[in-house]
Amino acid sequence: MLKVDILIVKNISHEGPGLLLNVIEGAGLSYKVLDLEDGDILSENIDYKALVVLGGPDSVNDQNDKIKTELEFVRKSIETGKPYLGICLGLQVMVKSMGGKVVKSPVREIGFRDKSGAFYEVDVVEDALFEGLGNKFRVFHLHGETVELTDNMKLIGTGKHCKNQIVKIGENAYGIQCHFELTEEMFNKWIDIDPELQELNRESLELDFASFKDAYTATGLKLFENFIKISDLV
């Protein structure tokens, strides 16, 4: 049986761990990446200490074997008490697997700005995940669905248009609707590939990213460092 500190699940090949991988490797932790689009299988033969599920174009309401298997895998992992971090689709998988709902978002949030031209921001409450960070972040979005929570889920990050942005279950399971993991290389690749981003002006996206790349990167790295600490991996 393969033993690793962190199991990372990619739902689509180009949406990788990005800045999270910098933190994992910097901490000297072992990891395994499963690429579900490339045919990798969620296996019980991997012994891991923490689970990370990344984004992708799927809906957790899809009735196919991939989603059904993923929901069950995540449910079992969280119920055993293993630390969990879900990003975008990974948040929605967490919420759905633990009894919540995923529905159409009142606003399809794509890129850095809403239709009025205002930057997307998330307000957060005090939590170990945000230690050493402020209480408001500019964020990058790429989603058309949102989550509805149960009473045992805590909302720790909110947005203006799509309220439920960052969710916590128990002591160490987190889901984040926005993206904190982007490197510049990933960002450029996503613009090349993603049809929803291609609806927007590429030059404007690049200028927006460049305008706060340093702050965005620092926030992402610190947030992922905090998750590693919460997971008792360092």
C-alpha positions as YAML, in Angstrom:
chain: A
units: angstrom
residues:
- id: 1
  name: MET
  ca: [0.00, 0.00, 0.00]
- id: 2
  name: LEU
  ca: [1.27, 3.46, -0.94]
- id: 3
  name: LYS
  ca: [1.63, 5.80, 2.05]
- id: 4
  name: VAL
  ca: [1.74, 9.58, 1.57]
- id: 5
  name: ASP
  ca: [1.08, 12.68, 3.62]
- id: 6
  name: ILE
  ca: [-1.32, 14.27, 1.13]
- id: 7
  name: LEU
  ca: [-3.50, 12.81, -1.61]
- id: 8
  name: ILE
  ca: [-4.36, 15.36, -4.32]
- id: 9
  name: VAL
  ca: [-7.27, 14.68, -6.70]
- id: 10
  name: LYS
  ca: [-7.43, 16.48, -10.05]
- id: 11
  name: ASN
  ca: [-10.83, 16.47, -11.72]
- id: 12
  name: ILE
  ca: [-9.41, 17.82, -14.97]
- id: 13
  name: SER
  ca: [-5.79, 17.66, -16.04]
- id: 14
  name: HIS
  ca: [-5.03, 21.38, -16.35]
- id: 15
  name: GLU
  ca: [-6.43, 22.32, -12.93]
- id: 16
  name: GLY
  ca: [-3.50, 21.28, -10.75]
- id: 17
  name: PRO
  ca: [-2.40, 22.14, -7.20]
- id: 18
  name: GLY
  ca: [-0.26, 25.13, -8.22]
- id: 19
  name: LEU
  ca: [0.84, 27.13, -5.18]
- id: 20
  name: LEU
  ca: [-0.26, 24.32, -2.88]
- id: 21
  name: LEU
  ca: [2.43, 22.11, -4.37]
- id: 22
  name: ASN
  ca: [5.04, 24.77, -3.55]
- id: 23
  name: VAL
  ca: [3.98, 24.59, 0.09]
- id: 24
  name: ILE
  ca: [3.88, 20.79, 0.19]
- id: 25
  name: GLU
  ca: [7.32, 20.41, -1.34]
- id: 26
  name: GLY
  ca: [8.73, 23.25, 0.76]
- id: 27
  name: ALA
  ca: [7.58, 21.44, 3.90]
- id: 28
  name: GLY
  ca: [9.18, 18.19, 2.73]
- id: 29
  name: LEU
  ca: [5.85, 16.33, 2.68]
- id: 30
  name: SER
  ca: [5.09, 13.34, 0.50]
- id: 31
  name: TYR
  ca: [2.15, 13.43, -1.89]
- id: 32
  name: LYS
  ca: [0.36, 11.58, -4.65]
- id: 33
  name: VAL
  ca: [-1.59, 13.26, -7.47]
- id: 34
  name: LEU
  ca: [-4.49, 11.37, -9.06]
- id: 35
  name: ASP
  ca: [-5.73, 12.76, -12.38]
- id: 36
  name: LEU
  ca: [-9.28, 11.50, -12.86]
- id: 37
  name: GLU
  ca: [-9.48, 12.90, -16.40]
- id: 38
  name: ASP
  ca: [-6.39, 10.88, -17.31]
- id: 39
  name: GLY
  ca: [-7.94, 7.66, -16.05]
- id: 40
  name: ASP
  ca: [-6.55, 7.47, -12.51]
- id: 41
  name: ILE
  ca: [-8.83, 5.78, -10.01]
- id: 42
  name: LEU
  ca: [-9.72, 6.74, -6.44]
- id: 43
  name: SER
  ca: [-8.23, 3.77, -4.65]
- id: 44
  name: GLU
  ca: [-8.47, 2.43, -1.15]
- id: 45
  name: ASN
  ca: [-4.89, 1.23, -1.60]
- id: 46
  name: ILE
  ca: [-3.46, 4.67, -0.83]
- id: 47
  name: ASP
  ca: [-2.88, 5.49, 2.82]
- id: 48
  name: TYR
  ca: [-2.94, 9.28, 3.16]
- id: 49
  name: LYS
  ca: [-3.11, 11.75, 6.06]
- id: 50
  name: ALA
  ca: [-4.94, 14.61, 4.31]
- id: 51
  name: LEU
  ca: [-7.06, 14.89, 1.16]
- id: 52
  name: VAL
  ca: [-7.21, 17.76, -1.35]
- id: 53
  name: VAL
  ca: [-9.77, 17.82, -4.18]
- id: 54
  name: LEU
  ca: [-9.33, 20.41, -6.93]
- id: 55
  name: GLY
  ca: [-11.66, 22.08, -9.41]
- id: 56
  name: GLY
  ca: [-13.11, 20.99, -12.73]
- id: 57
  name: PRO
  ca: [-16.05, 21.44, -15.10]
- id: 58
  name: ASP
  ca: [-18.22, 18.67, -13.63]
- id: 59
  name: SER
  ca: [-21.34, 19.19, -11.58]
- id: 60
  name: VAL
  ca: [-21.72, 17.11, -8.44]
- id: 61
  name: ASN
  ca: [-25.34, 16.64, -9.53]
- id: 62
  name: ASP
  ca: [-24.16, 14.63, -12.56]
- id: 63
  name: GLN
  ca: [-25.40, 11.06, -12.36]
- id: 64
  name: ASN
  ca: [-22.28, 9.27, -13.53]
- id: 65
  name: ASP
  ca: [-19.84, 6.83, -11.96]
- id: 66
  name: LYS
  ca: [-17.05, 9.39, -11.66]
- id: 67
  name: ILE
  ca: [-19.07, 11.78, -9.51]
- id: 68
  name: LYS
  ca: [-20.76, 9.04, -7.49]
- id: 69
  name: THR
  ca: [-17.39, 7.46, -6.69]
- id: 70
  name: GLU
  ca: [-15.84, 10.81, -5.81]
- id: 71
  name: LEU
  ca: [-18.70, 11.78, -3.50]
- id: 72
  name: GLU
  ca: [-18.47, 8.48, -1.64]
- id: 73
  name: PHE
  ca: [-14.67, 8.65, -1.39]
- id: 74
  name: VAL
  ca: [-14.77, 12.17, 0.07]
- id: 75
  name: ARG
  ca: [-17.60, 11.33, 2.47]
- id: 76
  name: LYS
  ca: [-15.69, 8.39, 3.90]
- id: 77
  name: SER
  ca: [-12.51, 10.44, 4.21]
- id: 78
  name: ILE
  ca: [-14.17, 13.31, 6.07]
- id: 79
  name: GLU
  ca: [-16.13, 10.96, 8.33]
- id: 80
  name: THR
  ca: [-12.88, 9.29, 9.41]
- id: 81
  name: GLY
  ca: [-11.63, 12.70, 10.55]
- id: 82
  name: LYS
  ca: [-8.94, 13.20, 7.93]
- id: 83
  name: PRO
  ca: [-8.18, 16.84, 7.07]
- id: 84
  name: TYR
  ca: [-9.79, 17.94, 3.82]
- id: 85
  name: LEU
  ca: [-9.36, 20.88, 1.49]
- id: 86
  name: GLY
  ca: [-11.67, 21.31, -1.50]
- id: 87
  name: ILE
  ca: [-11.22, 24.02, -4.10]
- id: 88
  name: CYS
  ca: [-14.12, 25.11, -6.34]
- id: 89
  name: LEU
  ca: [-15.62, 21.75, -7.42]
- id: 90
  name: GLY
  ca: [-13.82, 20.30, -4.39]
- id: 91
  name: LEU
  ca: [-15.95, 22.52, -2.13]
- id: 92
  name: GLN
  ca: [-19.11, 21.37, -3.87]
- id: 93
  name: VAL
  ca: [-18.09, 17.72, -3.56]
- id: 94
  name: MET
  ca: [-17.52, 18.21, 0.18]
- id: 95
  name: VAL
  ca: [-20.87, 19.87, 0.77]
- id: 96
  name: LYS
  ca: [-22.88, 17.43, -1.34]
- id: 97
  name: SER
  ca: [-21.14, 14.39, 0.15]
- id: 98
  name: MET
  ca: [-21.98, 15.56, 3.67]
- id: 99
  name: GLY
  ca: [-25.66, 16.23, 3.09]
- id: 100
  name: GLY
  ca: [-25.78, 19.72, 1.62]
- id: 101
  name: LYS
  ca: [-26.95, 20.82, -1.82]
- id: 102
  name: VAL
  ca: [-25.35, 22.26, -4.94]
- id: 103
  name: VAL
  ca: [-27.53, 24.56, -7.03]
- id: 104
  name: LYS
  ca: [-27.23, 27.12, -9.81]
- id: 105
  name: SER
  ca: [-25.43, 30.22, -8.56]
- id: 106
  name: PRO
  ca: [-27.44, 33.48, -8.60]
- id: 107
  name: VAL
  ca: [-24.46, 34.96, -10.45]
- id: 108
  name: ARG
  ca: [-22.01, 33.09, -12.67]
- id: 109
  name: GLU
  ca: [-18.69, 34.31, -11.30]
- id: 110
  name: ILE
  ca: [-15.87, 34.22, -13.86]
- id: 111
  name: GLY
  ca: [-12.48, 35.94, -13.65]
- id: 112
  name: PHE
  ca: [-11.61, 38.81, -11.32]
- id: 113
  name: ARG
  ca: [-14.52, 41.23, -11.74]
- id: 114
  name: ASP
  ca: [-18.31, 41.22, -11.69]
- id: 115
  name: LYS
  ca: [-20.44, 42.76, -14.44]
- id: 116
  name: SER
  ca: [-20.21, 46.19, -12.81]
- id: 117
  name: GLY
  ca: [-16.42, 46.06, -13.04]
- id: 118
  name: ALA
  ca: [-15.90, 45.65, -9.28]
- id: 119
  name: PHE
  ca: [-13.32, 43.10, -8.15]
- id: 120
  name: TYR
  ca: [-14.61, 39.90, -6.58]
- id: 121
  name: GLU
  ca: [-13.81, 39.85, -2.87]
- id: 122
  name: VAL
  ca: [-14.38, 37.42, -0.02]
- id: 123
  name: ASP
  ca: [-14.87, 38.48, 3.59]
- id: 124
  name: VAL
  ca: [-13.72, 35.95, 6.18]
- id: 125
  name: VAL
  ca: [-14.25, 35.38, 9.89]
- id: 126
  name: GLU
  ca: [-11.60, 34.40, 12.41]
- id: 127
  name: ASP
  ca: [-10.36, 30.87, 11.80]
- id: 128
  name: ALA
  ca: [-7.07, 28.99, 11.87]
- id: 129
  name: LEU
  ca: [-7.19, 28.77, 8.07]
- id: 130
  name: PHE
  ca: [-6.80, 32.56, 7.87]
- id: 131
  name: GLU
  ca: [-4.18, 33.00, 10.59]
- id: 132
  name: GLY
  ca: [-1.79, 35.79, 9.67]
- id: 133
  name: LEU
  ca: [-4.05, 37.05, 6.90]
- id: 134
  name: GLY
  ca: [-6.54, 39.91, 6.76]
- id: 135
  name: ASN
  ca: [-10.31, 39.65, 6.78]
- id: 136
  name: LYS
  ca: [-10.90, 40.43, 3.08]
- id: 137
  name: PHE
  ca: [-9.29, 39.05, -0.08]
- id: 138
  name: ARG
  ca: [-9.54, 39.81, -3.78]
- id: 139
  name: VAL
  ca: [-10.15, 36.49, -5.50]
- id: 140
  name: PHE
  ca: [-10.36, 34.69, -8.84]
- id: 141
  name: HIS
  ca: [-13.56, 32.83, -9.72]
- id: 142
  name: LEU
  ca: [-14.57, 30.19, -12.23]
- id: 143
  name: HIS
  ca: [-17.95, 28.72, -11.29]
- id: 144
  name: GLY
  ca: [-21.63, 28.70, -12.15]
- id: 145
  name: GLU
  ca: [-22.96, 26.70, -9.19]
- id: 146
  name: THR
  ca: [-23.03, 27.33, -5.46]
- id: 147
  name: VAL
  ca: [-23.65, 25.39, -2.25]
- id: 148
  name: GLU
  ca: [-26.47, 25.27, 0.27]
- id: 149
  name: LEU
  ca: [-25.33, 24.29, 3.75]
- id: 150
  name: THR
  ca: [-26.68, 22.07, 6.50]
- id: 151
  name: ASP
  ca: [-26.75, 23.02, 10.17]
- id: 152
  name: ASN
  ca: [-23.47, 21.18, 10.82]
- id: 153
  name: MET
  ca: [-21.57, 23.30, 8.30]
- id: 154
  name: LYS
  ca: [-20.02, 26.65, 9.21]
- id: 155
  name: LEU
  ca: [-19.79, 29.52, 6.75]
- id: 156
  name: ILE
  ca: [-16.44, 31.26, 7.29]
- id: 157
  name: GLY
  ca: [-16.11, 33.21, 4.04]
- id: 158
  name: THR
  ca: [-18.77, 35.21, 2.18]
- id: 159
  name: GLY
  ca: [-19.06, 37.00, -1.15]
- id: 160
  name: LYS
  ca: [-21.28, 39.80, -2.44]
- id: 161
  name: HIS
  ca: [-23.05, 37.91, -5.22]
- id: 162
  name: CYS
  ca: [-22.51, 34.27, -4.28]
- id: 163
  name: LYS
  ca: [-22.70, 34.26, -0.49]
- id: 164
  name: ASN
  ca: [-21.36, 30.83, 0.43]
- id: 165
  name: GLN
  ca: [-17.66, 31.08, -0.47]
- id: 166
  name: ILE
  ca: [-15.66, 29.26, 2.22]
- id: 167
  name: VAL
  ca: [-17.14, 26.46, 4.32]
- id: 168
  name: LYS
  ca: [-15.89, 24.46, 7.28]
- id: 169
  name: ILE
  ca: [-17.09, 21.10, 8.57]
- id: 170
  name: GLY
  ca: [-15.88, 19.91, 11.95]
- id: 171
  name: GLU
  ca: [-12.36, 20.92, 12.94]
- id: 172
  name: ASN
  ca: [-10.37, 20.28, 9.78]
- id: 173
  name: ALA
  ca: [-12.52, 19.98, 6.63]
- id: 174
  name: TYR
  ca: [-12.58, 23.08, 4.43]
- id: 175
  name: GLY
  ca: [-14.06, 24.00, 1.08]
- id: 176
  name: ILE
  ca: [-13.22, 27.12, -0.91]
- id: 177
  name: GLN
  ca: [-15.32, 28.26, -3.88]
- id: 178
  name: CYS
  ca: [-12.72, 30.69, -5.22]
- id: 179
  name: HIS
  ca: [-9.21, 29.87, -6.41]
- id: 180
  name: PHE
  ca: [-6.12, 30.64, -4.30]
- id: 181
  name: GLU
  ca: [-3.82, 28.16, -6.05]
- id: 182
  name: LEU
  ca: [-3.05, 29.89, -9.36]
- id: 183
  name: THR
  ca: [0.51, 30.41, -10.52]
- id: 184
  name: GLU
  ca: [1.12, 32.70, -13.48]
- id: 185
  name: GLU
  ca: [1.84, 29.68, -15.67]
- id: 186
  name: MET
  ca: [-1.45, 28.02, -14.64]
- id: 187
  name: PHE
  ca: [-3.38, 31.23, -15.15]
- id: 188
  name: ASN
  ca: [-2.12, 31.62, -18.72]
- id: 189
  name: LYS
  ca: [-2.86, 27.99, -19.48]
- id: 190
  name: TRP
  ca: [-6.41, 28.31, -18.17]
- id: 191
  name: ILE
  ca: [-7.04, 31.30, -20.43]
- id: 192
  name: ASP
  ca: [-5.86, 29.19, -23.37]
- id: 193
  name: ILE
  ca: [-8.12, 26.26, -22.49]
- id: 194
  name: ASP
  ca: [-11.22, 27.31, -20.57]
- id: 195
  name: PRO
  ca: [-14.21, 28.34, -22.73]
- id: 196
  name: GLU
  ca: [-15.73, 30.55, -20.02]
- id: 197
  name: LEU
  ca: [-12.52, 32.53, -19.59]
- id: 198
  name: GLN
  ca: [-12.27, 32.85, -23.36]
- id: 199
  name: GLU
  ca: [-15.56, 34.78, -23.27]
- id: 200
  name: LEU
  ca: [-13.68, 37.55, -21.46]
- id: 201
  name: ASN
  ca: [-11.03, 39.96, -22.73]
- id: 202
  name: ARG
  ca: [-7.65, 38.27, -22.37]
- id: 203
  name: GLU
  ca: [-5.69, 41.50, -22.00]
- id: 204
  name: SER
  ca: [-7.98, 42.68, -19.20]
- id: 205
  name: LEU
  ca: [-7.59, 39.35, -17.38]
- id: 206
  name: GLU
  ca: [-3.82, 39.54, -17.66]
- id: 207
  name: LEU
  ca: [-3.73, 43.12, -16.41]
- id: 208
  name: ASP
  ca: [-5.98, 42.29, -13.46]
- id: 209
  name: PHE
  ca: [-3.81, 39.33, -12.47]
- id: 210
  name: ALA
  ca: [-0.63, 41.36, -12.79]
- id: 211
  name: SER
  ca: [-2.09, 44.16, -10.67]
- id: 212
  name: PHE
  ca: [-2.21, 42.02, -7.51]
- id: 213
  name: LYS
  ca: [-0.20, 38.90, -8.33]
- id: 214
  name: ASP
  ca: [2.20, 39.39, -5.41]
- id: 215
  name: ALA
  ca: [-0.59, 39.82, -2.86]
- id: 216
  name: TYR
  ca: [-2.57, 36.94, -4.40]
- id: 217
  name: THR
  ca: [0.45, 34.63, -4.27]
- id: 218
  name: ALA
  ca: [1.31, 35.58, -0.69]
- id: 219
  name: THR
  ca: [-2.27, 34.96, 0.41]
- id: 220
  name: GLY
  ca: [-2.45, 31.59, -1.32]
- id: 221
  name: LEU
  ca: [0.85, 30.38, 0.08]
- id: 222
  name: LYS
  ca: [-0.07, 31.44, 3.63]
- id: 223
  name: LEU
  ca: [-3.53, 29.90, 3.43]
- id: 224
  name: PHE
  ca: [-2.09, 26.57, 2.27]
- id: 225
  name: GLU
  ca: [0.60, 26.72, 4.95]
- id: 226
  name: ASN
  ca: [-2.16, 27.18, 7.50]
- id: 227
  name: PHE
  ca: [-4.03, 24.14, 6.17]
- id: 228
  name: ILE
  ca: [-0.86, 22.05, 6.49]
- id: 229
  name: LYS
  ca: [-0.54, 23.16, 10.13]
- id: 230
  name: ILE
  ca: [-4.22, 22.42, 10.82]
- id: 231
  name: SER
  ca: [-3.60, 18.97, 9.40]
- id: 232
  name: ASP
  ca: [-0.76, 18.40, 11.89]
- id: 233
  name: LEU
  ca: [1.60, 17.54, 9.04]
- id: 234
  name: VAL
  ca: [4.36, 19.89, 10.22]
...
